[in-house]
Amino acid sequence: MVKRIVVGAHYGLRDWIAQRATALFMVIFTILFAAAALGLPEMTYQTWSGLFRNGIVRFFAFLFFLALFYHAWIGVRDIFMDYIKPVGVRLALHLVTVFLLVGYAGWAAQILWRL
């Protein structure tokens, strides 16, 4: 009987699709947001803040940040799994990365809903 050792970033198709889907969402949002920002009559704090007063813009901006953080998590996790062999170090790096990304998501929510 051969015992298979599963190491590395071999999660397969699900993570590949998730990373492509988040990238596609970020590209579409960036294009639409750039068009909306360039369509503003002037680039002042009031008009910029007015753009974000719309609940839909805030919602999709927050989804953009969540997609960005999830996209980053998949990439960084795979890099750690491929190149960091000591399990303790890899676990510590995973935890630091998760805490940072969750903190960044909270920070993004605070900024978006404070405008």
C-alpha positions as CSV (number, residue, x, y, z in Angstrom):
1,M,0.0,0.0,0.0
2,V,1.4,3.4,-1.0
3,K,0.8,6.2,1.4
4,R,0.3,9.5,-0.3
5,I,1.7,12.6,1.4
6,V,-0.3,15.6,0.5
7,V,1.8,18.8,0.6
8,G,1.9,22.0,-1.3
9,A,-0.8,24.0,-2.9
10,H,-2.6,21.2,-4.7
11,Y,-6.2,22.3,-4.0
12,G,-7.0,22.2,-7.7
13,L,-9.7,23.6,-9.8
14,R,-11.8,25.2,-7.0
15,D,-9.0,27.6,-5.9
16,W,-8.0,28.3,-9.5
17,I,-11.6,29.2,-10.4
18,A,-12.0,31.3,-7.2
19,Q,-8.8,33.3,-8.0
20,R,-10.0,33.9,-11.6
21,A,-13.5,34.9,-10.5
22,T,-12.2,37.4,-8.0
23,A,-9.8,38.8,-10.6
24,L,-12.6,39.2,-13.1
25,F,-14.8,41.0,-10.5
26,M,-11.9,43.3,-9.6
27,V,-11.3,44.2,-13.3
28,I,-14.9,44.9,-14.0
29,F,-15.3,47.0,-10.8
30,T,-12.1,48.9,-11.6
31,I,-13.3,49.8,-15.1
32,L,-16.8,50.8,-13.9
33,F,-15.4,52.8,-11.0
34,A,-12.9,54.6,-13.2
35,A,-15.6,55.5,-15.6
36,A,-17.7,56.8,-12.7
37,A,-14.8,58.8,-11.2
38,L,-13.8,60.2,-14.6
39,G,-17.4,61.3,-15.1
40,L,-17.5,63.4,-12.0
41,P,-17.8,67.2,-12.8
42,E,-14.7,68.0,-10.7
43,M,-12.3,66.1,-8.5
44,T,-13.0,67.6,-5.1
45,Y,-13.6,66.0,-1.7
46,Q,-17.3,66.8,-1.9
47,T,-17.9,65.1,-5.3
48,W,-15.7,62.2,-4.4
49,S,-17.5,61.8,-1.1
50,G,-20.8,62.2,-3.0
51,L,-19.9,59.2,-5.2
52,F,-19.5,57.0,-2.1
53,R,-22.7,58.3,-0.5
54,N,-24.5,55.9,-2.9
55,G,-25.1,52.7,-1.0
56,I,-24.5,50.6,-4.2
57,V,-21.1,52.1,-4.7
58,R,-20.1,51.4,-1.1
59,F,-21.4,47.8,-1.3
60,F,-19.6,47.0,-4.5
61,A,-16.4,48.8,-3.2
62,F,-16.5,46.6,-0.1
63,L,-17.1,43.5,-2.3
64,F,-14.0,44.6,-4.3
65,F,-11.9,44.7,-1.1
66,L,-13.3,41.3,0.0
67,A,-12.4,39.8,-3.4
68,L,-9.0,41.4,-3.2
69,F,-8.3,39.9,0.2
70,Y,-9.6,36.5,-0.8
71,H,-7.6,36.6,-4.0
72,A,-4.5,37.6,-2.0
73,W,-5.2,34.8,0.6
74,I,-5.3,32.1,-2.1
75,G,-2.0,33.3,-3.6
76,V,-0.1,33.8,-0.4
77,R,-1.3,30.5,1.1
78,D,-0.2,28.6,-2.0
79,I,3.2,30.3,-1.9
80,F,3.6,29.5,1.8
81,M,2.5,25.9,1.2
82,D,4.9,25.4,-1.7
83,Y,8.0,27.1,-0.3
84,I,7.8,27.1,3.6
85,K,8.4,23.5,4.6
86,P,8.5,23.7,8.5
87,V,4.9,23.3,9.6
88,G,5.2,25.6,12.6
89,V,6.6,28.4,10.6
90,R,4.0,27.9,7.8
91,L,1.2,27.9,10.4
92,A,2.5,31.1,12.0
93,L,2.7,32.8,8.6
94,H,-0.8,31.6,7.8
95,L,-2.2,33.0,11.0
96,V,-0.4,36.4,10.6
97,T,-1.7,36.6,7.0
98,V,-5.3,35.7,8.0
99,F,-5.3,38.2,10.9
100,L,-3.9,41.0,8.7
101,L,-6.4,40.3,5.9
102,V,-9.4,40.2,8.3
103,G,-8.1,43.4,9.9
104,Y,-7.8,45.1,6.5
105,A,-11.4,44.1,5.7
106,G,-12.6,45.7,8.9
107,W,-10.5,48.8,8.1
108,A,-12.0,49.0,4.6
109,A,-15.5,48.7,6.0
110,Q,-14.8,51.4,8.6
111,I,-13.4,53.7,5.9
112,L,-16.3,53.1,3.4
113,W,-19.1,53.6,5.9
114,R,-17.4,56.6,7.6
115,L,-17.3,58.7,4.4
